[in-house]
Amino acid sequence: MGWWGTHFGRNQTWFEPGKAFFAYLGRCQFLLQQGEQPGTFLCIDKPHGFSDVIAAEDFLSAEISVKKGKITLPSGREYPLLIYTDSLMLPAMAKKISDLVQQGAFVAGPRPLHAPGLQNYPQCDAEVAAIFNGLMNKVNHANDSGGKWFDNPTKALEELRTRPGALYEQAVVPEGIGVVHRKNADTNIFFLVNKGKDGKYFRAVFPVSDKQPELWQAEDGSIQNAPVWKTIGKQTSVELFLKGEQSVFVVFLKPAVPSNHPVAISIGENISDWNQVMDTTGRLLVWSTQPMTGQVSFASGKIHAFELPLSETVSLEGPWQLTFHPKTGKLFQMEFPELIDFSLHDLSTIKYFSGTATHQKTIDYKPNKIDDRRRMILDLGTMNDIAEVIVNGESAGVLWYPPYKVDITERLKPGRNTLEIAVTNNWANRMIGDEQEVADFTWGKDRGPDFGRALLAWPEWFIHGESRLSKGPGNIFQLVLLPDRQ
């Protein structure tokens, strides 16, 4: 679409495998629409600290109530404190603030002496002053309902901090980790994302207690208990690993059941490529591509030391059967003695391929190569594409961002295994090839180097579904056998 953006439709090479990415977005959006986002304050017109803002017009028209001392919007969102900053106030605004205080709300802001405008002047000024004179008689003192009006937010916060659970506490995460909190009844949902390019192992502390933290992964829809966590007073700390630009939902849904689960992991220095996961039986597994030592602490106080040797790497060399699915043209197959960069191939149908190239290979594993103390990680190396990994006819996932690695342990079996890697590139390769061919279509007007040229009309070969030459990616794949400890 030139300078307007990207065509979003079935003619994109990535349209089919790209559904995995949009399924990820859909799961994220579904969870991020659950309940409400908790806030520390509700501010009229202007924000104050970690707050939500409501326009004065909406504040006047909305049916706002006070429940258990918290200001409650029609949507159900709750706030312990209402803050305003304007010293000019309409009588209707002053009356509504006074009503909320009478219902038990905490409100903070300067005492207004005048109303804006000349409507009902000077009675409007007198009305505003009278309303706040009534509140001034109770300044910093609770009325019968427990509500208070403060002349500045600092005093209100000091009071609220003395009330357990009155103020909203944010999740504590390290720099570079973004977090969004949604609350739906008694369920707390936290969306965490690593905003950096490198993987990060960190501890997150959540303002929730007596609930089992679960990890909901929007990439594949999987749900598992957090491997390492502990309750600290009214908070829960969870140890997490996120790849560069990866996200995860930490959900507190079900009550925590007392168990001797891991509460902390400590490892040696200079270890960058490691992770901790739960196996299918709920046991903690620690793996690393580097030799490492460490220890796991359990809720009972028990400490378990472990040591991991260097991982073993097996290059998947030898012949591969490739099936090419060009976006334009017919399917064709070819055997490659070794995987190479497609751009180095002599045939232009491969050199300039755009579409999906499925790499298929049969691999043999002896039973002693697959046991409970190894994780089999398929490493696709450096890629700029989208790839789906299929083991023995079962999808192991679609990869669209680095590192292009996937754990295939649960899908491997002793003996012969069929491995398929469907790699999809974009239209750039085909366009590079097109530049070197005589145009078999009609160009439109040349709009200069900044905007380029467009087709005047679809070419006949495209309209009639005829084949055309193409190009595609190449790579070298390897299997990493990671020792782990349970």
PAZAMAR-93513 format. One line per 3 residues: for each residue x, y, z of C-alpha. Coordinates in steps of 0.05 Angstrom, whole numbers. Layout:
<recs>
X/Y/Z ~ ...
</recs>
This chain:
<recs>
0/0/0 ~ 59/46/-9 ~ 63/101/43
-6/82/72 ~ 17/18/107 ~ 12/-57/93
-40/-96/56 ~ -78/-139/106 ~ -110/-196/69
-106/-266/41 ~ -54/-247/-12 ~ 0/-237/41
49/-295/44 ~ 42/-298/120 ~ -34/-297/121
-43/-370/144 ~ 15/-377/194 ~ 2/-306/217
-63/-329/248 ~ -22/-352/308 ~ 0/-280/321
-70/-253/315 ~ -96/-308/361 ~ -44/-283/411
-71/-212/404 ~ -142/-238/412 ~ -126/-274/477
-90/-213/503 ~ -148/-168/487 ~ -198/-216/518
-161/-217/585 ~ -146/-143/584 ~ -221/-129/578
-238/-169/640 ~ -262/-129/699 ~ -232/-61/712
-163/-30/719 ~ -153/-11/793 ~ -130/59/807
-103/97/866 ~ -143/161/854 ~ -199/187/811
-183/258/789 ~ -229/309/758 ~ -200/338/693
-126/335/714 ~ -85/273/734 ~ -49/268/800
2/212/808 ~ -21/142/789 ~ -93/160/775
-151/157/727 ~ -182/221/701 ~ -256/236/692
-280/298/655 ~ -320/347/697 ~ -380/338/650
-378/262/659 ~ -369/269/734 ~ -433/310/737
-474/265/693 ~ -450/196/717 ~ -486/157/771
-427/155/820 ~ -437/121/887 ~ -397/103/949
-391/30/969 ~ -352/9/1031 ~ -317/77/1032
-295/74/959 ~ -319/118/902 ~ -352/71/852
-365/87/778 ~ -423/56/740 ~ -373/8/707
-354/-19/776 ~ -285/13/780 ~ -269/35/851
-224/89/880 ~ -206/105/952 ~ -197/179/938
-227/234/893 ~ -180/292/877 ~ -197/358/843
-150/418/831 ~ -195/474/807 ~ -211/530/856
-270/551/812 ~ -330/505/817 ~ -402/502/793
-454/495/848 ~ -475/428/818 ~ -404/403/824
-398/427/895 ~ -463/393/914 ~ -443/327/883
-376/328/919 ~ -412/343/985 ~ -461/286/972
-404/237/961 ~ -371/258/1026 ~ -437/249/1062
-440/178/1034 ~ -370/162/1062 ~ -321/183/1007
-252/214/1017 ~ -245/277/975 ~ -186/324/970
-177/392/937 ~ -174/467/949 ~ -233/503/979
-269/538/921 ~ -295/608/935 ~ -327/625/869
-365/595/811 ~ -342/605/739 ~ -385/648/695
-441/696/710 ~ -501/650/712 ~ -542/665/775
-487/711/798 ~ -476/728/855 ~ -521/673/884
-477/619/851 ~ -416/643/891 ~ -455/643/955
-482/573/942 ~ -412/544/929 ~ -386/579/992
-443/553/1034 ~ -433/481/1012 ~ -359/483/1028
-371/520/1093 ~ -409/458/1114 ~ -351/414/1095
-301/461/1128 ~ -336/449/1195 ~ -314/377/1188
-247/389/1153 ~ -201/330/1166 ~ -255/300/1210
-301/243/1191 ~ -376/254/1187 ~ -425/201/1211
-414/159/1149 ~ -338/161/1154 ~ -329/207/1095
-278/264/1097 ~ -260/325/1058 ~ -186/347/1058
-159/413/1034 ~ -99/378/1001 ~ -84/306/977
-24/297/1023 ~ -67/297/1085 ~ -116/249/1053
-61/200/1035 ~ -32/202/1105 ~ -100/183/1132
-112/128/1080 ~ -45/96/1093 ~ -67/81/1164
-125/40/1137 ~ -105/-30/1114 ~ -125/-42/1042
-151/28/1032 ~ -98/49/981 ~ -86/11/916
-17/-21/915 ~ 17/-30/848 ~ 56/-92/828
130/-83/838 ~ 172/-102/777 ~ 243/-84/755
259/-30/704 ~ 244/-52/633 ~ 183/-94/652
115/-64/637 ~ 54/-84/677 ~ -22/-75/671
-70/-96/726 ~ -143/-117/716 ~ -189/-138/772
-252/-178/760 ~ -289/-191/825 ~ -240/-232/866
-195/-248/807 ~ -132/-207/795 ~ -100/-207/726
-31/-178/714 ~ -3/-170/643 ~ 73/-167/643
117/-153/583 ~ 192/-150/574 ~ 203/-86/535
276/-102/521 ~ 309/-144/467 ~ 345/-191/516
315/-244/560 ~ 306/-226/633 ~ 298/-268/697
266/-227/752 ~ 222/-226/814 ~ 154/-192/811
115/-175/875 ~ 39/-171/870 ~ -10/-140/920
-48/-206/927 ~ -44/-260/980 ~ -74/-330/993
-83/-343/918 ~ -45/-390/872 ~ -7/-351/819
-18/-381/750 ~ 19/-365/685 ~ -28/-356/626
11/-354/561 ~ -27/-318/506 ~ 21/-344/453
-6/-415/457 ~ -64/-412/506 ~ -27/-453/558
-40/-447/633 ~ 5/-472/689 ~ 19/-458/761
78/-410/771 ~ 139/-455/785 ~ 171/-410/839
131/-365/885 ~ 118/-347/957 ~ 70/-306/1000
100/-248/1040 ~ 47/-219/1085 ~ -6/-189/1041
36/-197/978 ~ 59/-253/932 ~ 127/-255/898
135/-295/833 ~ 201/-310/798 ~ 194/-305/723
234/-310/659 ~ 213/-271/597 ~ 248/-273/530
261/-207/495 ~ 194/-174/479 ~ 156/-233/509
94/-225/552 ~ 56/-267/603 ~ -7/-261/645
0/-275/719 ~ -70/-293/743 ~ -93/-301/815
-158/-340/808 ~ -160/-400/855 ~ -142/-406/929
-72/-427/945 ~ -66/-498/971 ~ -11/-510/1023
46/-549/992 ~ 121/-556/994 ~ 131/-517/929
195/-480/908 ~ 198/-409/935 ~ 266/-385/908
322/-404/860 ~ 393/-378/865 ~ 446/-391/813
520/-377/800 ~ 545/-314/766 ~ 550/-300/691
494/-348/671 ~ 450/-317/617 ~ 415/-373/580
374/-412/630 ~ 302/-421/650 ~ 255/-456/699
192/-491/677 ~ 141/-541/703 ~ 136/-610/671
71/-645/658 ~ 70/-674/728 ~ 79/-606/762
152/-615/780 ~ 201/-558/774 ~ 254/-566/719
315/-521/713 ~ 354/-522/648 ~ 411/-483/617
455/-483/555 ~ 514/-465/600 ~ 545/-505/657
515/-479/721 ~ 506/-492/795 ~ 450/-467/840
401/-484/893 ~ 326/-487/901 ~ 292/-467/966
225/-498/985 ~ 167/-474/1028 ~ 187/-525/1082
255/-493/1088 ~ 290/-550/1051 ~ 346/-529/1003
364/-572/943 ~ 431/-559/908 ~ 440/-577/835
493/-576/781 ~ 482/-576/706 ~ 535/-597/656
546/-565/587 ~ 488/-577/539 ~ 498/-623/480
485/-596/410 ~ 466/-641/352 ~ 466/-609/283
410/-634/239 ~ 453/-646/178 ~ 442/-688/117
385/-688/66 ~ 320/-650/76 ~ 258/-658/34
230/-588/18 ~ 160/-574/-5 ~ 151/-504/-34
83/-470/-29 ~ 91/-406/-70 ~ 38/-354/-59
32/-349/-134 ~ 43/-412/-174 ~ 40/-487/-162
69/-529/-106 ~ 135/-564/-121 ~ 184/-608/-83
259/-616/-81 ~ 310/-653/-39 ~ 368/-613/-11
431/-652/8 ~ 445/-597/58 ~ 406/-534/76
433/-471/42 ~ 413/-399/34 ~ 360/-399/-21
390/-335/-50 ~ 452/-377/-69 ~ 411/-428/-107
418/-432/-183 ~ 344/-440/-197 ~ 306/-375/-198
243/-410/-173 ~ 281/-421/-108 ~ 328/-361/-110
269/-313/-111 ~ 217/-354/-74 ~ 162/-321/-33
114/-364/6 ~ 121/-423/53 ~ 177/-474/47
165/-536/90 ~ 229/-571/111 ~ 218/-645/127
266/-694/158 ~ 264/-760/196 ~ 308/-761/258
326/-822/301 ~ 333/-820/376 ~ 354/-878/418
313/-889/482 ~ 372/-869/526 ~ 374/-801/492
305/-784/517 ~ 295/-787/592 ~ 266/-745/648
331/-706/656 ~ 337/-676/587 ~ 299/-622/550
301/-624/474 ~ 304/-552/447 ~ 299/-542/372
340/-481/353 ~ 324/-452/284 ~ 382/-402/288
378/-332/260 ~ 314/-318/223 ~ 273/-259/198
211/-298/182 ~ 154/-336/214 ~ 160/-411/224
116/-468/249 ~ 148/-530/279 ~ 111/-597/272
136/-660/307 ~ 104/-727/289 ~ 45/-691/259
32/-648/320 ~ 45/-573/320 ~ 97/-550/371
79/-477/358 ~ 89/-419/311 ~ 151/-375/322
150/-302/299 ~ 203/-268/342 ~ 272/-286/366
300/-329/395 ~ 271/-380/347 ~ 274/-438/396
220/-486/417 ~ 218/-543/468 ~ 197/-606/432
211/-655/489 ~ 139/-676/501 ~ 128/-691/427
190/-733/415 ~ 188/-808/422 ~ 242/-862/423
260/-884/352 ~ 241/-849/288 ~ 210/-780/290
184/-737/234 ~ 204/-664/238 ~ 172/-610/196
192/-537/196 ~ 147/-492/154 ~ 183/-426/142
144/-368/112 ~ 179/-305/86 ~ 148/-242/58
140/-213/-12 ~ 209/-179/-12 ~ 244/-239/-43
195/-244/-100 ~ 200/-169/-112 ~ 275/-173/-116
267/-225/-170 ~ 214/-184/-206 ~ 261/-126/-212
306/-168/-256 ~ 252/-192/-303 ~ 218/-160/-361
152/-131/-336 ~ 93/-177/-353 ~ 44/-124/-330
31/-50/-341 ~ 61/1/-295 ~ 22/60/-270
48/131/-262 ~ 118/138/-232 ~ 110/178/-168
183/189/-154 ~ 234/155/-108 ~ 195/169/-44
130/138/-67 ~ 149/90/-124 ~ 105/61/-177
42/20/-174 ~ 10/-31/-221 ~ -40/-1/-270
-80/-66/-266 ~ -72/-138/-243 ~ -32/-179/-295
-66/-234/-333 ~ -22/-290/-303 ~ -46/-270/-234
-120/-264/-253 ~ -119/-334/-285 ~ -79/-366/-229
-19/-383/-272 ~ 49/-399/-242 ~ 107/-350/-238
179/-353/-214 ~ 195/-341/-140 ~ 248/-338/-83
253/-361/-10 ~ 294/-368/55 ~ 344/-419/77
372/-436/145 ~ 411/-486/186 ~ 373/-521/242
401/-556/303 ~ 375/-594/363 ~ 400/-574/432
397/-627/486 ~ 392/-591/551 ~ 407/-627/617
361/-606/672 ~ 349/-620/745 ~ 283/-635/780
</recs>
